[in-house]
Amino acid sequence: MTMLTGDQIPIFRYKTLLIGLKSEIRGVRLTNKARTCYSIIKSEFGLKGSKQRVLEQYEEILSEMGIL
């Protein structure tokens, strides 16, 4: 089992949000009652547009951060 520490935790969260958004585009939600990954990403990064457009912008941001 691998343990995440320090700077690894936000990176894991960003990647999980990315996977969640890709799933939502395909029509699958990760949760039933909680906010969608789409809404979390939009609010945290100030992005606007359709799910596909937000995905493109988010991938660009993660790439600039050196995560992708």
All heavy atoms as a GROMACS GRO file, in nm:
protein
  545
    1MET      N    1   0.084  -0.118   0.000
    1MET     CA    2   0.000   0.000   0.000
    1MET      C    3   0.089   0.125   0.000
    1MET      O    4   0.186   0.133   0.074
    1MET     CB    5  -0.089  -0.002   0.123
    1MET     CG    6  -0.189   0.106   0.126
    1MET     SD    7  -0.315   0.065   0.248
    1MET     CE    8  -0.343   0.222   0.318
    2THR      N    9   0.054   0.220  -0.081
    2THR     CA   10   0.131   0.344  -0.093
    2THR      C   11   0.063   0.454  -0.013
    2THR      O   12  -0.058   0.472  -0.021
    2THR     CB   13   0.141   0.386  -0.240
    2THR    OG1   14   0.198   0.279  -0.313
    2THR    CG2   15   0.225   0.509  -0.255
    3MET      N   16   0.142   0.530   0.060
    3MET     CA   17   0.088   0.641   0.137
    3MET      C   18   0.128   0.773   0.070
    3MET      O   19   0.243   0.790   0.031
    3MET     CB   20   0.141   0.638   0.280
    3MET     CG   21   0.087   0.752   0.364
    3MET     SD   22   0.148   0.747   0.533
    3MET     CE   23   0.050   0.616   0.599
    4LEU      N   24   0.032   0.860   0.055
    4LEU     CA   25   0.058   0.991  -0.002
    4LEU      C   26   0.093   1.089   0.110
    4LEU      O   27   0.032   1.087   0.216
    4LEU     CB   28  -0.064   1.043  -0.078
    4LEU     CG   29  -0.112   0.958  -0.194
    4LEU    CD1   30  -0.240   1.015  -0.252
    4LEU    CD2   31  -0.005   0.948  -0.301
    5THR      N   32   0.189   1.175   0.083
    5THR     CA   33   0.230   1.273   0.183
    5THR      C   34   0.252   1.408   0.118
    5THR      O   35   0.276   1.418  -0.003
    5THR     CB   36   0.361   1.231   0.252
    5THR    OG1   37   0.463   1.217   0.153
    5THR    CG2   38   0.345   1.100   0.327
    6GLY      N   39   0.245   1.510   0.197
    6GLY     CA   40   0.279   1.646   0.155
    6GLY      C   41   0.219   1.692   0.024
    6GLY      O   42   0.098   1.700   0.010
    7ASP      N   43   0.304   1.721  -0.072
    7ASP     CA   44   0.262   1.776  -0.201
    7ASP      C   45   0.191   1.674  -0.289
    7ASP      O   46   0.130   1.711  -0.389
    7ASP     CB   47   0.382   1.832  -0.277
    7ASP     CG   48   0.441   1.955  -0.209
    7ASP    OD1   49   0.368   2.019  -0.131
    7ASP    OD2   50   0.558   1.986  -0.234
    8GLN      N   51   0.199   1.547  -0.255
    8GLN     CA   52   0.135   1.444  -0.337
    8GLN      C   53  -0.017   1.447  -0.325
    8GLN      O   54  -0.087   1.409  -0.417
    8GLN     CB   55   0.185   1.305  -0.296
    8GLN     CG   56   0.332   1.284  -0.322
    8GLN     CD   57   0.381   1.153  -0.264
    8GLN    OE1   58   0.333   1.109  -0.160
    8GLN    NE2   59   0.475   1.091  -0.333
    9ILE      N   60  -0.069   1.491  -0.212
    9ILE     CA   61  -0.213   1.488  -0.187
    9ILE      C   62  -0.289   1.579  -0.284
    9ILE      O   63  -0.385   1.535  -0.348
    9ILE     CB   64  -0.245   1.519  -0.040
    9ILE    CG1   65  -0.187   1.407   0.048
    9ILE    CG2   66  -0.395   1.535  -0.017
    9ILE    CD1   67  -0.188   1.434   0.195
   10PRO      N   68  -0.250   1.707  -0.301
   10PRO     CA   69  -0.324   1.790  -0.397
   10PRO      C   70  -0.309   1.739  -0.541
   10PRO      O   71  -0.405   1.747  -0.619
   10PRO     CB   72  -0.262   1.929  -0.383
   10PRO     CG   73  -0.167   1.925  -0.272
   10PRO     CD   74  -0.153   1.784  -0.227
   11ILE      N   75  -0.195   1.683  -0.576
   11ILE     CA   76  -0.175   1.629  -0.710
   11ILE      C   77  -0.270   1.513  -0.734
   11ILE      O   78  -0.334   1.503  -0.839
   11ILE     CB   79  -0.028   1.588  -0.732
   11ILE    CG1   80   0.060   1.712  -0.734
   11ILE    CG2   81  -0.011   1.506  -0.858
   11ILE    CD1   82   0.209   1.684  -0.731
   12PHE      N   83  -0.283   1.425  -0.635
   12PHE     CA   84  -0.376   1.313  -0.644
   12PHE      C   85  -0.519   1.365  -0.662
   12PHE      O   86  -0.596   1.313  -0.743
   12PHE     CB   87  -0.366   1.225  -0.520
   12PHE     CG   88  -0.460   1.109  -0.520
   12PHE    CD1   89  -0.431   0.995  -0.592
   12PHE    CD2   90  -0.578   1.114  -0.448
   12PHE    CE1   91  -0.519   0.887  -0.593
   12PHE    CE2   92  -0.666   1.007  -0.448
   12PHE     CZ   93  -0.636   0.893  -0.521
   13ARG      N   94  -0.554   1.469  -0.586
   13ARG     CA   95  -0.689   1.526  -0.595
   13ARG      C   96  -0.714   1.585  -0.733
   13ARG      O   97  -0.820   1.564  -0.793
   13ARG     CB   98  -0.706   1.634  -0.489
   13ARG     CG   99  -0.844   1.695  -0.487
   13ARG     CD  100  -0.860   1.790  -0.368
   13ARG     NE  101  -0.990   1.852  -0.373
   13ARG     CZ  102  -1.016   1.966  -0.436
   13ARG    NH1  103  -0.919   2.031  -0.500
   13ARG    NH2  104  -1.137   2.016  -0.437
   14TYR      N  105  -0.617   1.658  -0.787
   14TYR     CA  106  -0.633   1.716  -0.921
   14TYR      C  107  -0.653   1.607  -1.026
   14TYR      O  108  -0.736   1.619  -1.115
   14TYR     CB  109  -0.512   1.801  -0.960
   14TYR     CG  110  -0.493   1.927  -0.878
   14TYR    CD1  111  -0.367   1.980  -0.857
   14TYR    CD2  112  -0.601   1.994  -0.821
   14TYR    CE1  113  -0.348   2.095  -0.783
   14TYR    CE2  114  -0.583   2.109  -0.746
   14TYR     CZ  115  -0.456   2.159  -0.728
   14TYR     OH  116  -0.438   2.273  -0.655
   15LYS      N  117  -0.576   1.499  -1.015
   15LYS     CA  118  -0.590   1.389  -1.111
   15LYS      C  119  -0.724   1.318  -1.094
   15LYS      O  120  -0.785   1.277  -1.193
   15LYS     CB  121  -0.475   1.290  -1.095
   15LYS     CG  122  -0.344   1.344  -1.146
   15LYS     CD  123  -0.233   1.242  -1.134
   15LYS     CE  124  -0.103   1.295  -1.193
   15LYS     NZ  125   0.004   1.195  -1.187
   16THR      N  126  -0.771   1.304  -0.971
   16THR     CA  127  -0.901   1.243  -0.947
   16THR      C  128  -1.013   1.328  -1.006
   16THR      O  129  -1.107   1.275  -1.066
   16THR     CB  130  -0.924   1.222  -0.796
   16THR    OG1  131  -0.818   1.141  -0.744
   16THR    CG2  132  -1.057   1.156  -0.768
   17LEU      N  133  -1.003   1.460  -0.991
   17LEU     CA  134  -1.101   1.549  -1.052
   17LEU      C  135  -1.100   1.536  -1.203
   17LEU      O  136  -1.205   1.540  -1.268
   17LEU     CB  137  -1.075   1.695  -1.010
   17LEU     CG  138  -1.112   1.731  -0.866
   17LEU    CD1  139  -1.060   1.870  -0.832
   17LEU    CD2  140  -1.262   1.723  -0.845
   18LEU      N  141  -0.982   1.521  -1.261
   18LEU     CA  142  -0.969   1.504  -1.406
   18LEU      C  143  -1.040   1.376  -1.451
   18LEU      O  144  -1.118   1.378  -1.547
   18LEU     CB  145  -0.822   1.501  -1.446
   18LEU     CG  146  -0.792   1.478  -1.594
   18LEU    CD1  147  -0.846   1.592  -1.678
   18LEU    CD2  148  -0.643   1.460  -1.616
   19ILE      N  149  -1.015   1.267  -1.383
   19ILE     CA  150  -1.080   1.140  -1.416
   19ILE      C  151  -1.231   1.152  -1.399
   19ILE      O  152  -1.309   1.103  -1.481
   19ILE     CB  153  -1.024   1.026  -1.329
   19ILE    CG1  154  -0.878   0.998  -1.367
   19ILE    CG2  155  -1.108   0.900  -1.341
   19ILE    CD1  156  -0.804   0.912  -1.268
   20GLY      N  157  -1.273   1.220  -1.292
   20GLY     CA  158  -1.416   1.240  -1.269
   20GLY      C  159  -1.483   1.321  -1.378
   20GLY      O  160  -1.593   1.287  -1.423
   21LEU      N  161  -1.417   1.427  -1.423
   21LEU     CA  162  -1.474   1.510  -1.529
   21LEU      C  163  -1.484   1.431  -1.659
   21LEU      O  164  -1.585   1.439  -1.729
   21LEU     CB  165  -1.391   1.636  -1.549
   21LEU     CG  166  -1.438   1.732  -1.659
   21LEU    CD1  167  -1.582   1.774  -1.638
   21LEU    CD2  168  -1.347   1.853  -1.666
   22LYS      N  169  -1.382   1.353  -1.690
   22LYS     CA  170  -1.388   1.270  -1.810
   22LYS      C  171  -1.504   1.170  -1.802
   22LYS      O  172  -1.572   1.145  -1.901
   22LYS     CB  173  -1.256   1.196  -1.831
   22LYS     CG  174  -1.144   1.286  -1.876
   22LYS     CD  175  -1.015   1.208  -1.895
   22LYS     CE  176  -0.902   1.297  -1.944
   22LYS     NZ  177  -0.777   1.221  -1.964
   23SER      N  178  -1.528   1.115  -1.684
   23SER     CA  179  -1.639   1.023  -1.664
   23SER      C  180  -1.773   1.094  -1.682
   23SER      O  181  -1.866   1.039  -1.741
   23SER     CB  182  -1.633   0.960  -1.525
   23SER     OG  183  -1.518   0.882  -1.511
   24GLU      N  184  -1.783   1.215  -1.628
   24GLU     CA  185  -1.907   1.292  -1.640
   24GLU      C  186  -1.938   1.325  -1.786
   24GLU      O  187  -2.054   1.328  -1.825
   24GLU     CB  188  -1.899   1.419  -1.555
   24GLU     CG  189  -1.902   1.391  -1.407
   24GLU     CD  190  -1.873   1.513  -1.321
   24GLU    OE1  191  -1.866   1.625  -1.375
   24GLU    OE2  192  -1.856   1.496  -1.199
   25ILE      N  193  -1.836   1.349  -1.864
   25ILE     CA  194  -1.856   1.377  -2.007
   25ILE      C  195  -1.917   1.254  -2.074
   25ILE      O  196  -2.001   1.266  -2.163
   25ILE     CB  197  -1.724   1.419  -2.074
   25ILE    CG1  198  -1.687   1.560  -2.027
   25ILE    CG2  199  -1.734   1.414  -2.226
   25ILE    CD1  200  -1.550   1.607  -2.071
   26ARG      N  201  -1.876   1.135  -2.028
   26ARG     CA  202  -1.930   1.010  -2.084
   26ARG      C  203  -2.066   0.974  -2.024
   26ARG      O  204  -2.127   0.876  -2.064
   26ARG     CB  205  -1.833   0.896  -2.060
   26ARG     CG  206  -1.714   0.901  -2.150
   26ARG     CD  207  -1.630   0.775  -2.137
   26ARG     NE  208  -1.492   0.814  -2.116
   26ARG     CZ  209  -1.426   0.808  -2.001
   26ARG    NH1  210  -1.482   0.760  -1.894
   26ARG    NH2  211  -1.301   0.850  -1.993
   27GLY      N  212  -2.111   1.051  -1.923
   27GLY     CA  213  -2.244   1.027  -1.866
   27GLY      C  214  -2.245   0.954  -1.734
   27GLY      O  215  -2.351   0.912  -1.687
   28VAL      N  216  -2.130   0.938  -1.670
   28VAL     CA  217  -2.121   0.866  -1.543
   28VAL      C  218  -2.078   0.964  -1.435
   28VAL      O  219  -1.976   1.030  -1.448
   28VAL     CB  220  -2.016   0.752  -1.551
   28VAL    CG1  221  -2.004   0.680  -1.418
   28VAL    CG2  222  -2.051   0.656  -1.661
   29ARG      N  223  -2.157   0.971  -1.326
   29ARG     CA  224  -2.121   1.057  -1.213
   29ARG      C  225  -2.054   0.975  -1.106
   29ARG      O  226  -2.092   0.862  -1.079
   29ARG     CB  227  -2.245   1.123  -1.155
   29ARG     CG  228  -2.291   1.241  -1.237
   29ARG     CD  229  -2.396   1.322  -1.170
   29ARG     NE  230  -2.349   1.377  -1.044
   29ARG     CZ  231  -2.424   1.452  -0.965
   29ARG    NH1  232  -2.547   1.478  -0.999
   29ARG    NH2  233  -2.377   1.499  -0.853
   30LEU      N  234  -1.953   1.031  -1.041
   30LEU     CA  235  -1.883   0.960  -0.934
   30LEU      C  236  -1.963   0.957  -0.806
   30LEU      O  237  -1.948   0.866  -0.726
   30LEU     CB  238  -1.746   1.024  -0.908
   30LEU     CG  239  -1.645   1.019  -1.022
   30LEU    CD1  240  -1.514   1.084  -0.979
   30LEU    CD2  241  -1.620   0.876  -1.065
   31THR      N  242  -2.046   1.058  -0.784
   31THR     CA  243  -2.127   1.065  -0.662
   31THR      C  244  -2.272   1.092  -0.697
   31THR      O  245  -2.303   1.141  -0.806
   31THR     CB  246  -2.078   1.176  -0.569
   31THR    OG1  247  -2.096   1.301  -0.635
   31THR    CG2  248  -1.933   1.158  -0.531
   32ASN      N  249  -2.358   1.065  -0.603
   32ASN     CA  250  -2.500   1.089  -0.624
   32ASN      C  251  -2.545   1.222  -0.566
   32ASN      O  252  -2.623   1.293  -0.625
   32ASN     CB  253  -2.580   0.975  -0.561
   32ASN     CG  254  -2.690   0.927  -0.651
   32ASN    OD1  255  -2.701   0.971  -0.763
   32ASN    ND2  256  -2.769   0.836  -0.601
   33LYS      N  257  -2.494   1.256  -0.448
   33LYS     CA  258  -2.542   1.374  -0.377
   33LYS      C  259  -2.443   1.490  -0.374
   33LYS      O  260  -2.482   1.604  -0.360
   33LYS     CB  261  -2.579   1.336  -0.234
   33LYS     CG  262  -2.692   1.236  -0.228
   33LYS     CD  263  -2.726   1.201  -0.086
   33LYS     CE  264  -2.836   1.097  -0.084
   33LYS     NZ  265  -2.876   1.060   0.049
   34ALA      N  266  -2.316   1.459  -0.384
   34ALA     CA  267  -2.214   1.564  -0.375
   34ALA      C  268  -2.204   1.642  -0.506
   34ALA      O  269  -2.263   1.606  -0.608
   34ALA     CB  270  -2.079   1.501  -0.341
   35ARG      N  271  -2.129   1.751  -0.502
   35ARG     CA  272  -2.107   1.832  -0.622
   35ARG      C  273  -2.035   1.752  -0.729
   35ARG      O  274  -1.956   1.663  -0.698
   35ARG     CB  275  -2.023   1.955  -0.587
   35ARG     CG  276  -2.096   2.054  -0.500
   35ARG     CD  277  -2.005   2.166  -0.453
   35ARG     NE  278  -1.944   2.235  -0.565
   35ARG     CZ  279  -1.837   2.312  -0.553
   35ARG    NH1  280  -1.779   2.329  -0.435
   35ARG    NH2  281  -1.787   2.373  -0.658
   36THR      N  282  -2.057   1.788  -0.852
   36THR     CA  283  -1.990   1.721  -0.962
   36THR      C  284  -1.846   1.771  -0.974
   36THR      O  285  -1.813   1.881  -0.929
   36THR     CB  286  -2.062   1.748  -1.096
   36THR    OG1  287  -2.057   1.888  -1.123
   36THR    CG2  288  -2.206   1.698  -1.092
   37CYS      N  289  -1.763   1.690  -1.034
   37CYS     CA  290  -1.624   1.732  -1.059
   37CYS      C  291  -1.623   1.855  -1.148
   37CYS      O  292  -1.540   1.944  -1.131
   37CYS     CB  293  -1.546   1.617  -1.123
   37CYS     SG  294  -1.524   1.475  -1.014
   38TYR      N  295  -1.716   1.860  -1.242
   38TYR     CA  296  -1.730   1.974  -1.333
   38TYR      C  297  -1.750   2.103  -1.254
   38TYR      O  298  -1.679   2.202  -1.277
   38TYR     CB  299  -1.848   1.947  -1.426
   38TYR     CG  300  -1.890   2.060  -1.516
   38TYR    CD1  301  -1.805   2.111  -1.612
   38TYR    CD2  302  -2.018   2.114  -1.506
   38TYR    CE1  303  -1.846   2.213  -1.696
   38TYR    CE2  304  -2.059   2.215  -1.590
   38TYR     CZ  305  -1.973   2.265  -1.685
   38TYR     OH  306  -2.014   2.366  -1.768
   39SER      N  307  -1.841   2.102  -1.156
   39SER     CA  308  -1.868   2.224  -1.080
   39SER      C  309  -1.752   2.259  -0.987
   39SER      O  310  -1.721   2.378  -0.968
   39SER     CB  311  -1.997   2.211  -1.000
   39SER     OG  312  -1.983   2.118  -0.896
   40ILE      N  313  -1.684   2.159  -0.932
   40ILE     CA  314  -1.569   2.185  -0.845
   40ILE      C  315  -1.456   2.250  -0.924
   40ILE      O  316  -1.399   2.351  -0.881
   40ILE     CB  317  -1.521   2.054  -0.779
   40ILE    CG1  318  -1.627   2.000  -0.682
   40ILE    CG2  319  -1.388   2.075  -0.707
   40ILE    CD1  320  -1.600   1.860  -0.632
   41ILE      N  321  -1.426   2.194  -1.040
   41ILE     CA  322  -1.317   2.249  -1.124
   41ILE      C  323  -1.351   2.390  -1.168
   41ILE      O  324  -1.265   2.480  -1.164
   41ILE     CB  325  -1.291   2.156  -1.244
   41ILE    CG1  326  -1.233   2.023  -1.197
   41ILE    CG2  327  -1.199   2.222  -1.346
   41ILE    CD1  328  -1.230   1.915  -1.303
   42LYS      N  329  -1.475   2.413  -1.212
   42LYS     CA  330  -1.515   2.547  -1.257
   42LYS      C  331  -1.497   2.649  -1.146
   42LYS      O  332  -1.445   2.758  -1.170
   42LYS     CB  333  -1.660   2.545  -1.305
   42LYS     CG  334  -1.678   2.490  -1.443
   42LYS     CD  335  -1.822   2.489  -1.487
   42LYS     CE  336  -1.879   2.629  -1.488
   42LYS     NZ  337  -2.014   2.635  -1.546
   43SER      N  338  -1.541   2.617  -1.026
   43SER     CA  339  -1.535   2.715  -0.917
   43SER      C  340  -1.392   2.736  -0.867
   43SER      O  341  -1.353   2.849  -0.838
   43SER     CB  342  -1.627   2.674  -0.802
   43SER     OG  343  -1.583   2.555  -0.741
   44GLU      N  344  -1.313   2.630  -0.856
   44GLU     CA  345  -1.178   2.643  -0.803
   44GLU      C  346  -1.081   2.712  -0.899
   44GLU      O  347  -0.989   2.780  -0.857
   44GLU     CB  348  -1.122   2.506  -0.764
   44GLU     CG  349  -1.184   2.451  -0.638
   44GLU     CD  350  -1.117   2.326  -0.588
   44GLU    OE1  351  -1.003   2.296  -0.630
   44GLU    OE2  352  -1.179   2.258  -0.505
   45PHE      N  353  -1.102   2.692  -1.029
   45PHE     CA  354  -1.008   2.748  -1.126
   45PHE      C  355  -1.069   2.863  -1.207
   45PHE      O  356  -1.003   2.918  -1.294
   45PHE     CB  357  -0.959   2.636  -1.221
   45PHE     CG  358  -0.871   2.537  -1.152
   45PHE    CD1  359  -0.924   2.422  -1.096
   45PHE    CD2  360  -0.734   2.559  -1.141
   45PHE    CE1  361  -0.843   2.330  -1.031
   45PHE    CE2  362  -0.653   2.468  -1.076
   45PHE     CZ  363  -0.707   2.354  -1.021
   46GLY      N  364  -1.195   2.898  -1.179
   46GLY     CA  365  -1.259   3.010  -1.248
   46GLY      C  366  -1.282   2.986  -1.395
   46GLY      O  367  -1.276   3.079  -1.475
   47LEU      N  368  -1.308   2.861  -1.432
   47LEU     CA  369  -1.327   2.826  -1.573
   47LEU      C  370  -1.474   2.839  -1.611
   47LEU      O  371  -1.563   2.830  -1.527
   47LEU     CB  372  -1.278   2.684  -1.599
   47LEU     CG  373  -1.134   2.655  -1.560
   47LEU    CD1  374  -1.100   2.510  -1.585
   47LEU    CD2  375  -1.039   2.746  -1.635
   48LYS      N  376  -1.498   2.860  -1.739
   48LYS     CA  377  -1.634   2.872  -1.791
   48LYS      C  378  -1.646   2.792  -1.919
   48LYS      O  379  -1.548   2.771  -1.990
   48LYS     CB  380  -1.670   3.018  -1.820
   48LYS     CG  381  -1.673   3.104  -1.696
   48LYS     CD  382  -1.714   3.245  -1.727
   48LYS     CE  383  -1.714   3.324  -1.597
   48LYS     NZ  384  -1.768   3.456  -1.615
   49GLY      N  385  -1.768   2.748  -1.946
   49GLY     CA  386  -1.793   2.678  -2.070
   49GLY      C  387  -1.854   2.541  -2.049
   49GLY      O  388  -1.889   2.502  -1.937
   50SER      N  389  -1.863   2.467  -2.157
   50SER     CA  390  -1.919   2.333  -2.154
   50SER      C  391  -1.822   2.238  -2.084
   50SER      O  392  -1.707   2.273  -2.058
   50SER     CB  393  -1.945   2.283  -2.296
   50SER     OG  394  -1.820   2.266  -2.363
   51LYS      N  395  -1.869   2.119  -2.054
   51LYS     CA  396  -1.781   2.021  -1.990
   51LYS      C  397  -1.657   1.994  -2.074
   51LYS      O  398  -1.547   1.985  -2.021
   51LYS     CB  399  -1.857   1.890  -1.963
   51LYS     CG  400  -1.959   1.900  -1.853
   51LYS     CD  401  -2.030   1.768  -1.830
   51LYS     CE  402  -2.136   1.785  -1.724
   51LYS     NZ  403  -2.211   1.661  -1.701
   52GLN      N  404  -1.676   1.982  -2.203
   52GLN     CA  405  -1.562   1.954  -2.292
   52GLN      C  406  -1.463   2.071  -2.291
   52GLN      O  407  -1.343   2.050  -2.283
   52GLN     CB  408  -1.611   1.927  -2.435
   52GLN     CG  409  -1.501   1.887  -2.531
   52GLN     CD  410  -1.431   1.757  -2.491
   52GLN    OE1  411  -1.497   1.660  -2.456
   52GLN    NE2  412  -1.299   1.757  -2.495
   53ARG      N  413  -1.514   2.192  -2.296
   53ARG     CA  414  -1.427   2.310  -2.295
   53ARG      C  415  -1.354   2.323  -2.162
   53ARG      O  416  -1.235   2.354  -2.158
   53ARG     CB  417  -1.510   2.436  -2.324
   53ARG     CG  418  -1.429   2.562  -2.326
   53ARG     CD  419  -1.333   2.567  -2.444
   53ARG     NE  420  -1.252   2.688  -2.433
   53ARG     CZ  421  -1.119   2.690  -2.438
   53ARG    NH1  422  -1.053   2.580  -2.460
   53ARG    NH2  423  -1.054   2.802  -2.424
   54VAL      N  424  -1.424   2.297  -2.050
   54VAL     CA  425  -1.362   2.301  -1.918
   54VAL      C  426  -1.254   2.194  -1.908
   54VAL      O  427  -1.147   2.217  -1.853
   54VAL     CB  428  -1.468   2.286  -1.806
   54VAL    CG1  429  -1.403   2.262  -1.671
   54VAL    CG2  430  -1.555   2.411  -1.800
   55LEU      N  431  -1.280   2.076  -1.964
   55LEU     CA  432  -1.180   1.969  -1.964
   55LEU      C  433  -1.053   2.014  -2.036
   55LEU      O  434  -0.942   1.995  -1.986
   55LEU     CB  435  -1.235   1.843  -2.031
   55LEU     CG  436  -1.136   1.728  -2.054
   55LEU    CD1  437  -1.082   1.676  -1.921
   55LEU    CD2  438  -1.200   1.618  -2.135
   56GLU      N  439  -1.068   2.075  -2.152
   56GLU     CA  440  -0.952   2.122  -2.228
   56GLU      C  441  -0.873   2.226  -2.149
   56GLU      O  442  -0.750   2.220  -2.143
   56GLU     CB  443  -0.998   2.181  -2.361
   56GLU     CG  444  -1.056   2.078  -2.456
   56GLU     CD  445  -1.132   2.140  -2.573
   56GLU    OE1  446  -1.136   2.265  -2.584
   56GLU    OE2  447  -1.190   2.063  -2.652
   57GLN      N  448  -0.944   2.321  -2.088
   57GLN     CA  449  -0.878   2.425  -2.009
   57GLN      C  450  -0.809   2.365  -1.887
   57GLN      O  451  -0.696   2.403  -1.853
   57GLN     CB  452  -0.979   2.529  -1.963
   57GLN     CG  453  -1.042   2.609  -2.075
   57GLN     CD  454  -1.154   2.698  -2.024
   57GLN    OE1  455  -1.136   2.769  -1.926
   57GLN    NE2  456  -1.269   2.692  -2.089
   58TYR      N  457  -0.875   2.271  -1.821
   58TYR     CA  458  -0.821   2.208  -1.700
   58TYR      C  459  -0.696   2.126  -1.733
   58TYR      O  460  -0.596   2.133  -1.660
   58TYR     CB  461  -0.928   2.121  -1.636
   58TYR     CG  462  -0.890   2.063  -1.502
   58TYR    CD1  463  -0.849   2.144  -1.397
   58TYR    CD2  464  -0.896   1.925  -1.479
   58TYR    CE1  465  -0.814   2.090  -1.274
   58TYR    CE2  466  -0.861   1.871  -1.357
   58TYR     CZ  467  -0.821   1.954  -1.255
   58TYR     OH  468  -0.787   1.902  -1.133
   59GLU      N  469  -0.699   2.052  -1.843
   59GLU     CA  470  -0.582   1.976  -1.884
   59GLU      C  471  -0.465   2.069  -1.914
   59GLU      O  472  -0.349   2.038  -1.882
   59GLU     CB  473  -0.613   1.889  -2.006
   59GLU     CG  474  -0.698   1.770  -1.975
   59GLU     CD  475  -0.731   1.685  -2.095
   59GLU    OE1  476  -0.748   1.742  -2.207
   59GLU    OE2  477  -0.744   1.563  -2.078
   60GLU      N  478  -0.493   2.184  -1.972
   60GLU     CA  479  -0.389   2.283  -2.000
   60GLU      C  480  -0.328   2.336  -1.870
   60GLU      O  481  -0.207   2.350  -1.859
   60GLU     CB  482  -0.447   2.397  -2.084
   60GLU     CG  483  -0.345   2.497  -2.129
   60GLU     CD  484  -0.405   2.605  -2.218
   60GLU    OE1  485  -0.488   2.570  -2.305
   60GLU    OE2  486  -0.369   2.722  -2.200
   61ILE      N  487  -0.415   2.365  -1.774
   61ILE     CA  488  -0.367   2.414  -1.643
   61ILE      C  489  -0.279   2.309  -1.576
   61ILE      O  490  -0.171   2.340  -1.526
   61ILE     CB  491  -0.486   2.452  -1.552
   61ILE    CG1  492  -0.556   2.577  -1.605
   61ILE    CG2  493  -0.442   2.472  -1.408
   61ILE    CD1  494  -0.688   2.609  -1.539
   62LEU      N  495  -0.326   2.184  -1.575
   62LEU     CA  496  -0.248   2.077  -1.512
   62LEU      C  497  -0.114   2.056  -1.584
   62LEU      O  498  -0.012   2.029  -1.521
   62LEU     CB  499  -0.327   1.946  -1.509
   62LEU     CG  500  -0.450   1.944  -1.419
   62LEU    CD1  501  -0.515   1.807  -1.422
   62LEU    CD2  502  -0.419   1.985  -1.278
   63SER      N  503  -0.116   2.072  -1.715
   63SER     CA  504   0.007   2.058  -1.793
   63SER      C  505   0.106   2.169  -1.756
   63SER      O  506   0.226   2.144  -1.739
   63SER     CB  507  -0.026   2.062  -1.942
   63SER     OG  508   0.089   2.046  -2.018
   64GLU      N  509   0.056   2.291  -1.740
   64GLU     CA  510   0.141   2.404  -1.703
   64GLU      C  511   0.197   2.385  -1.561
   64GLU      O  512   0.308   2.430  -1.532
   64GLU     CB  513   0.062   2.534  -1.710
   64GLU     CG  514   0.031   2.578  -1.851
   64GLU     CD  515  -0.062   2.698  -1.856
   64GLU    OE1  516  -0.101   2.751  -1.748
   64GLU    OE2  517  -0.098   2.739  -1.969
   65MET      N  518   0.121   2.317  -1.474
   65MET     CA  519   0.165   2.291  -1.338
   65MET      C  520   0.264   2.174  -1.332
   65MET      O  521   0.322   2.147  -1.227
   65MET     CB  522   0.044   2.259  -1.248
   65MET     CG  523  -0.050   2.376  -1.227
   65MET     SD  524  -0.202   2.329  -1.144
   65MET     CE  525  -0.147   2.300  -0.979
   66GLY      N  526   0.280   2.104  -1.445
   66GLY     CA  527   0.371   1.992  -1.449
   66GLY      C  528   0.312   1.863  -1.395
   66GLY      O  529   0.385   1.769  -1.362
   67ILE      N  530   0.179   1.857  -1.385
   67ILE     CA  531   0.111   1.739  -1.332
   67ILE      C  532   0.082   1.638  -1.443
   67ILE      O  533   0.090   1.518  -1.421
   67ILE     CB  534  -0.018   1.779  -1.258
   67ILE    CG1  535   0.021   1.862  -1.136
   67ILE    CG2  536  -0.100   1.658  -1.220
   67ILE    CD1  537  -0.096   1.922  -1.061
   68LEU      N  538   0.053   1.686  -1.562
   68LEU     CA  539   0.028   1.595  -1.675
   68LEU      C  540   0.149   1.588  -1.764
   68LEU      O  541   0.221   1.678  -1.783
   68LEU     CB  542  -0.093   1.643  -1.756
   68LEU     CG  543  -0.228   1.630  -1.691
   68LEU    CD1  544  -0.336   1.678  -1.786
   68LEU    CD2  545  -0.256   1.488  -1.649
   0.00000   0.00000   0.00000
